[in-house]
């Protein structure tokens, strides 16, 4: 057994590795990475503009970027909003039997959103007319972030700001990347 044989390829150890070097990313993966980074950056800018001009948050600073990338799959967007609302109401109900304020409330909403997102990925997958339908949210943290802002500013304000900012980011991506952004869908 050679030195470093049990180390993963990403190990920063100076010991010689026996595993092959990682392969380079394909062009499609490069475009996907560029689109993702640009979506998050545009989402941050749009969130900042909405926050400073309207006083409304779009469900968290990074959420509009992820929403914009998921707009071609509206079921995911709807499930993210639904799980955000459910997270908010579960923590609100828990507030009747325990002390849930401040940082604890924020963490609980994110945790409940995470658990609901995980649950939806595991158990809400159905075969419908020969097609697999997955009722899953966008990511794991996004439903919790949406739930936090529903708690802070209300459902209608959060949903309207979130969807509007997501569409604006998507428009920006279309202007910047044109048809290239569809190469990785």
Phi and psi restraints in degrees (value plus and minus 20) as a CYANA .aco file:
   2 UNK   PHI    -101.7   -61.7
   2 UNK   PSI     141.5   181.5
   3 UNK   PHI     -83.3   -43.3
   3 UNK   PSI     114.0   154.0
   4 UNK   PHI      61.2   101.2
   4 UNK   PSI      -6.1    33.9
   5 UNK   PHI     -84.5   -44.5
   5 UNK   PSI     -50.1   -10.1
   6 UNK   PHI    -110.5   -70.5
   6 UNK   PSI     -18.1    21.9
   7 UNK   PHI    -103.1   -63.1
   7 UNK   PSI     123.2   163.2
   8 UNK   PHI     -91.1   -51.1
   8 UNK   PSI     141.4   181.4
   9 UNK   PHI     -83.3   -43.3
   9 UNK   PSI     -45.2    -5.2
  10 UNK   PHI    -106.3   -66.3
  10 UNK   PSI     -19.9    20.1
  11 UNK   PHI     -79.9   -39.9
  11 UNK   PSI     118.5   158.5
  12 UNK   PHI    -111.8   -71.8
  12 UNK   PSI     -12.5    27.5
  13 UNK   PHI     -83.3   -43.3
  13 UNK   PSI     124.1   164.1
  14 UNK   PHI    -102.7   -62.7
  14 UNK   PSI     -22.6    17.4
  15 UNK   PHI     -91.2   -51.2
  15 UNK   PSI     121.2   161.2
  16 UNK   PHI     -80.1   -40.1
  16 UNK   PSI     119.6   159.6
  17 UNK   PHI    -120.2   -80.2
  17 UNK   PSI     128.3   168.3
  18 UNK   PHI    -115.7   -75.7
  18 UNK   PSI     -36.7     3.3
  19 UNK   PHI    -101.9   -61.9
  19 UNK   PSI     132.5   172.5
  20 UNK   PHI     -88.9   -48.9
  20 UNK   PSI     136.9   176.9
  21 UNK   PHI     -86.8   -46.8
  21 UNK   PSI     130.9   170.9
  22 UNK   PHI     -84.6   -44.6
  22 UNK   PSI     129.2   169.2
  23 UNK   PHI     -99.7   -59.7
  23 UNK   PSI     138.2   178.2
  24 UNK   PHI     -95.1   -55.1
  24 UNK   PSI     134.0   174.0
  25 UNK   PHI     -92.3   -52.3
  25 UNK   PSI     129.6   169.6
  26 UNK   PHI     -97.0   -57.0
  26 UNK   PSI     150.0   190.0
  27 UNK   PHI     -84.5   -44.5
  27 UNK   PSI     -57.5   -17.5
  28 UNK   PHI     -82.4   -42.4
  28 UNK   PSI     -61.9   -21.9
  29 UNK   PHI     -85.3   -45.3
  29 UNK   PSI     -56.8   -16.8
  30 UNK   PHI     -84.3   -44.3
  30 UNK   PSI     -63.9   -23.9
  31 UNK   PHI     -83.4   -43.4
  31 UNK   PSI     -63.0   -23.0
  32 UNK   PHI     -80.1   -40.1
  32 UNK   PSI     -62.6   -22.6
  33 UNK   PHI     -85.2   -45.2
  33 UNK   PSI     -61.7   -21.7
  34 UNK   PHI     -83.6   -43.6
  34 UNK   PSI     -63.4   -23.4
  35 UNK   PHI     -83.2   -43.2
  35 UNK   PSI     -63.8   -23.8
  36 UNK   PHI     -81.7   -41.7
  36 UNK   PSI     -68.7   -28.7
  37 UNK   PHI     -82.5   -42.5
  37 UNK   PSI     -62.5   -22.5
  38 UNK   PHI     -86.1   -46.1
  38 UNK   PSI     -59.9   -19.9
  39 UNK   PHI     -82.1   -42.1
  39 UNK   PSI     -63.7   -23.7
  40 UNK   PHI     -85.4   -45.4
  40 UNK   PSI     -62.7   -22.7
  41 UNK   PHI     -82.8   -42.8
  41 UNK   PSI     -66.9   -26.9
  42 UNK   PHI     -82.6   -42.6
  42 UNK   PSI     -58.5   -18.5
  43 UNK   PHI     -81.6   -41.6
  43 UNK   PSI     -60.0   -20.0
  44 UNK   PHI     -82.9   -42.9
  44 UNK   PSI     -63.7   -23.7
  45 UNK   PHI     -84.8   -44.8
  45 UNK   PSI     -68.0   -28.0
  46 UNK   PHI     -83.2   -43.2
  46 UNK   PSI     -61.1   -21.1
  47 UNK   PHI     -80.8   -40.8
  47 UNK   PSI     -63.0   -23.0
  48 UNK   PHI     -83.4   -43.4
  48 UNK   PSI     -64.5   -24.5
  49 UNK   PHI     -82.6   -42.6
  49 UNK   PSI     -65.6   -25.6
  50 UNK   PHI     -82.9   -42.9
  50 UNK   PSI     -61.8   -21.8
  51 UNK   PHI     -85.3   -45.3
  51 UNK   PSI     -63.3   -23.3
  52 UNK   PHI     -96.9   -56.9
  52 UNK   PSI     -55.0   -15.0
  53 UNK   PHI    -110.1   -70.1
  53 UNK   PSI     -60.9   -20.9
  54 UNK   PHI    -123.7   -83.7
  54 UNK   PSI     -36.8     3.2
  55 UNK   PHI      54.3    94.3
  55 UNK   PSI      -0.8    39.2
  56 UNK   PHI    -138.1   -98.1
  56 UNK   PSI     120.2   160.2
  57 UNK   PHI    -119.1   -79.1
  57 UNK   PSI     127.1   167.1
  58 UNK   PHI    -114.6   -74.6
  58 UNK   PSI      23.3    63.3
  59 UNK   PHI      57.7    97.7
  59 UNK   PSI      -0.3    39.7
  60 UNK   PHI      96.7   136.7
  60 UNK   PSI     137.8   177.8
  61 UNK   PHI     -88.2   -48.2
  61 UNK   PSI     -56.6   -16.6
  62 UNK   PHI    -114.4   -74.4
  62 UNK   PSI     -30.3     9.7
  63 UNK   PHI     -81.8   -41.8
  63 UNK   PSI     -63.2   -23.2
  64 UNK   PHI     -78.1   -38.1
  64 UNK   PSI     -55.0   -15.0
  65 UNK   PHI     -82.8   -42.8
  65 UNK   PSI     -65.2   -25.2
  66 UNK   PHI     -90.9   -50.9
  66 UNK   PSI     -56.9   -16.9
  67 UNK   PHI     -81.9   -41.9
  67 UNK   PSI     -63.6   -23.6
  68 UNK   PHI     -81.2   -41.2
  68 UNK   PSI     -57.1   -17.1
  69 UNK   PHI     -92.4   -52.4
  69 UNK   PSI     -41.4    -1.4
  70 UNK   PHI    -119.5   -79.5
  70 UNK   PSI     -19.5    20.5
  71 UNK   PHI     -78.0   -38.0
  71 UNK   PSI     -51.4   -11.4
  72 UNK   PHI     -85.3   -45.3
  72 UNK   PSI     -34.6     5.4
  73 UNK   PHI    -139.1   -99.1
  73 UNK   PSI      58.4    98.4
  74 UNK   PHI     -80.4   -40.4
  74 UNK   PSI     -46.0    -6.0
  75 UNK   PHI     -82.4   -42.4
  75 UNK   PSI     -57.4   -17.4
  76 UNK   PHI     -85.0   -45.0
  76 UNK   PSI     -60.8   -20.8
  77 UNK   PHI     -84.5   -44.5
  77 UNK   PSI     -65.5   -25.5
  78 UNK   PHI     -82.7   -42.7
  78 UNK   PSI     -64.7   -24.7
  79 UNK   PHI     -82.9   -42.9
  79 UNK   PSI     -56.3   -16.3
  80 UNK   PHI     -83.2   -43.2
  80 UNK   PSI     -65.0   -25.0
  81 UNK   PHI     -84.4   -44.4
  81 UNK   PSI     -63.8   -23.8
  82 UNK   PHI     -81.5   -41.5
  82 UNK   PSI     -66.1   -26.1
  83 UNK   PHI     -87.3   -47.3
  83 UNK   PSI     -51.3   -11.3
  84 UNK   PHI     -84.1   -44.1
  84 UNK   PSI     -63.4   -23.4
  85 UNK   PHI     -84.8   -44.8
  85 UNK   PSI     -65.0   -25.0
  86 UNK   PHI     -82.9   -42.9
  86 UNK   PSI     -60.2   -20.2
  87 UNK   PHI     -79.8   -39.8
  87 UNK   PSI     -65.8   -25.8
  88 UNK   PHI     -78.9   -38.9
  88 UNK   PSI     -68.3   -28.3
  89 UNK   PHI     -88.5   -48.5
  89 UNK   PSI     -56.0   -16.0
  90 UNK   PHI     -82.6   -42.6
  90 UNK   PSI     -65.7   -25.7
  91 UNK   PHI     -88.4   -48.4
  91 UNK   PSI     -54.3   -14.3
  92 UNK   PHI     -84.1   -44.1
  92 UNK   PSI     -61.0   -21.0
  93 UNK   PHI     -86.8   -46.8
  93 UNK   PSI     -59.0   -19.0
  94 UNK   PHI     -82.6   -42.6
  94 UNK   PSI     -48.2    -8.2
  95 UNK   PHI     -84.3   -44.3
  95 UNK   PSI     -37.7     2.3
  96 UNK   PHI     -97.0   -57.0
  96 UNK   PSI     -42.5    -2.5
  97 UNK   PHI    -135.6   -95.6
  97 UNK   PSI     -28.0    12.0
  98 UNK   PHI    -168.7  -128.7
  98 UNK   PSI     146.2   186.2
  99 UNK   PHI    -102.6   -62.6
  99 UNK   PSI      95.7   135.7
 100 UNK   PHI    -153.9  -113.9
 100 UNK   PSI      70.0   110.0
 101 UNK   PHI    -157.3  -117.3
 101 UNK   PSI     139.6   179.6
 102 UNK   PHI      43.3    83.3
 102 UNK   PSI    -153.8  -113.8
 103 UNK   PHI     -82.2   -42.2
 103 UNK   PSI     -57.6   -17.6
 104 UNK   PHI     -81.0   -41.0
 104 UNK   PSI     -61.5   -21.5
 105 UNK   PHI     -83.8   -43.8
 105 UNK   PSI     -64.2   -24.2
 106 UNK   PHI     -80.2   -40.2
 106 UNK   PSI     -68.2   -28.2
 107 UNK   PHI     -84.5   -44.5
 107 UNK   PSI     -59.0   -19.0
 108 UNK   PHI     -85.7   -45.7
 108 UNK   PSI     -60.0   -20.0
 109 UNK   PHI     -84.2   -44.2
 109 UNK   PSI     -63.1   -23.1
 110 UNK   PHI     -84.3   -44.3
 110 UNK   PSI     -62.4   -22.4
 111 UNK   PHI     -84.4   -44.4
 111 UNK   PSI     -64.6   -24.6
 112 UNK   PHI     -84.3   -44.3
 112 UNK   PSI     -61.3   -21.3
 113 UNK   PHI     -81.0   -41.0
 113 UNK   PSI     -60.9   -20.9
 114 UNK   PHI     -81.4   -41.4
 114 UNK   PSI     -68.3   -28.3
 115 UNK   PHI     -83.9   -43.9
 115 UNK   PSI     -60.9   -20.9
 116 UNK   PHI     -85.6   -45.6
 116 UNK   PSI     -59.3   -19.3
 117 UNK   PHI     -82.7   -42.7
 117 UNK   PSI     -63.3   -23.3
 118 UNK   PHI     -83.4   -43.4
 118 UNK   PSI     -64.9   -24.9
 119 UNK   PHI     -79.1   -39.1
 119 UNK   PSI     -64.0   -24.0
 120 UNK   PHI     -83.9   -43.9
 120 UNK   PSI     -56.8   -16.8
 121 UNK   PHI     -89.2   -49.2
 121 UNK   PSI     -52.6   -12.6
 122 UNK   PHI    -103.6   -63.6
 122 UNK   PSI     -59.0   -19.0
 123 UNK   PHI    -139.9   -99.9
 123 UNK   PSI     -30.5     9.5
 124 UNK   PHI    -126.9   -86.9
 124 UNK   PSI      32.0    72.0
 125 UNK   PHI    -139.1   -99.1
 125 UNK   PSI     102.1   142.1
 126 UNK   PHI    -148.0  -108.0
 126 UNK   PSI     132.8   172.8
 127 UNK   PHI    -116.0   -76.0
 127 UNK   PSI     101.5   141.5
 128 UNK   PHI    -151.8  -111.8
 128 UNK   PSI      92.6   132.6
 129 UNK   PHI      33.5    73.5
 129 UNK   PSI      24.5    64.5
 130 UNK   PHI      59.8    99.8
 130 UNK   PSI     -19.0    21.0
 131 UNK   PHI    -135.2   -95.2
 131 UNK   PSI     125.9   165.9
 132 UNK   PHI    -108.5   -68.5
 132 UNK   PSI     102.9   142.9
 133 UNK   PHI    -131.7   -91.7
 133 UNK   PSI      99.8   139.8
 134 UNK   PHI    -129.8   -89.8
 134 UNK   PSI      98.8   138.8
 135 UNK   PHI    -111.0   -71.0
 135 UNK   PSI      59.3    99.3
 136 UNK   PHI    -142.1  -102.1
 136 UNK   PSI     137.7   177.7
 137 UNK   PHI    -110.0   -70.0
 137 UNK   PSI     151.9   191.9
 138 UNK   PHI    -101.6   -61.6
 138 UNK   PSI      95.5   135.5
 139 UNK   PHI      45.3    85.3
 139 UNK   PSI    -184.9  -144.9
 140 UNK   PHI    -132.7   -92.7
 140 UNK   PSI     -51.6   -11.6
 141 UNK   PHI    -111.8   -71.8
 141 UNK   PSI     -45.5    -5.5
 142 UNK   PHI     -77.0   -37.0
 142 UNK   PSI     -65.3   -25.3
 143 UNK   PHI     -79.0   -39.0
 143 UNK   PSI     -57.8   -17.8
 144 UNK   PHI     -86.6   -46.6
 144 UNK   PSI     -60.6   -20.6
 145 UNK   PHI     -83.5   -43.5
 145 UNK   PSI     -60.4   -20.4
 146 UNK   PHI     -83.4   -43.4
 146 UNK   PSI     -62.4   -22.4
 147 UNK   PHI     -80.7   -40.7
 147 UNK   PSI     -58.8   -18.8
 148 UNK   PHI     -79.9   -39.9
 148 UNK   PSI     -65.5   -25.5
 149 UNK   PHI     -96.2   -56.2
 149 UNK   PSI     -45.2    -5.2
 150 UNK   PHI     -84.7   -44.7
 150 UNK   PSI     -60.4   -20.4
 151 UNK   PHI     -83.4   -43.4
 151 UNK   PSI     -60.3   -20.3
 152 UNK   PHI    -102.3   -62.3
 152 UNK   PSI     -56.9   -16.9
 153 UNK   PHI    -148.2  -108.2
 153 UNK   PSI     -24.7    15.3
 154 UNK   PHI      85.1   125.1
 154 UNK   PSI     137.1   177.1
 155 UNK   PHI     -87.9   -47.9
 155 UNK   PSI     -70.8   -30.8
 156 UNK   PHI     -83.1   -43.1
 156 UNK   PSI     -65.4   -25.4
 157 UNK   PHI     -82.4   -42.4
 157 UNK   PSI     -64.4   -24.4
 158 UNK   PHI     -86.7   -46.7
 158 UNK   PSI     -67.4   -27.4
 159 UNK   PHI     -83.3   -43.3
 159 UNK   PSI     -64.6   -24.6
 160 UNK   PHI     -84.4   -44.4
 160 UNK   PSI     -64.8   -24.8
 161 UNK   PHI     -86.2   -46.2
 161 UNK   PSI     -61.0   -21.0
 162 UNK   PHI     -83.0   -43.0
 162 UNK   PSI     -68.8   -28.8
 163 UNK   PHI     -88.2   -48.2
 163 UNK   PSI     -60.8   -20.8
 164 UNK   PHI     -83.4   -43.4
 164 UNK   PSI     -65.7   -25.7
 165 UNK   PHI     -87.5   -47.5
 165 UNK   PSI     -56.4   -16.4
 166 UNK   PHI     -82.0   -42.0
 166 UNK   PSI     -61.8   -21.8
 167 UNK   PHI     -87.2   -47.2
 167 UNK   PSI     -60.2   -20.2
 168 UNK   PHI     -84.1   -44.1
 168 UNK   PSI     -60.7   -20.7
 169 UNK   PHI     -85.1   -45.1
 169 UNK   PSI     -61.7   -21.7
 170 UNK   PHI     -81.2   -41.2
 170 UNK   PSI     -61.9   -21.9
 171 UNK   PHI     -80.7   -40.7
 171 UNK   PSI     -63.2   -23.2
 172 UNK   PHI     -81.0   -41.0
 172 UNK   PSI     -60.9   -20.9
 173 UNK   PHI     -84.5   -44.5
 173 UNK   PSI     -59.7   -19.7
 174 UNK   PHI     -85.3   -45.3
 174 UNK   PSI     -60.4   -20.4
 175 UNK   PHI     -85.2   -45.2
 175 UNK   PSI     -62.7   -22.7
 176 UNK   PHI     -93.8   -53.8
 176 UNK   PSI     -67.5   -27.5
 177 UNK   PHI    -122.4   -82.4
 177 UNK   PSI     -38.2     1.8
 178 UNK   PHI      40.4    80.4
 178 UNK   PSI    -151.9  -111.9
 179 UNK   PHI     -98.2   -58.2
 179 UNK   PSI     -33.3     6.7
 180 UNK   PHI     -81.0   -41.0
 180 UNK   PSI     -51.4   -11.4
 181 UNK   PHI     -89.7   -49.7
 181 UNK   PSI     -35.1     4.9
 182 UNK   PHI    -109.3   -69.3
 182 UNK   PSI     -25.3    14.7
 183 UNK   PHI     -85.8   -45.8
 183 UNK   PSI     -45.1    -5.1
 184 UNK   PHI    -125.7   -85.7
 184 UNK   PSI     -18.7    21.3
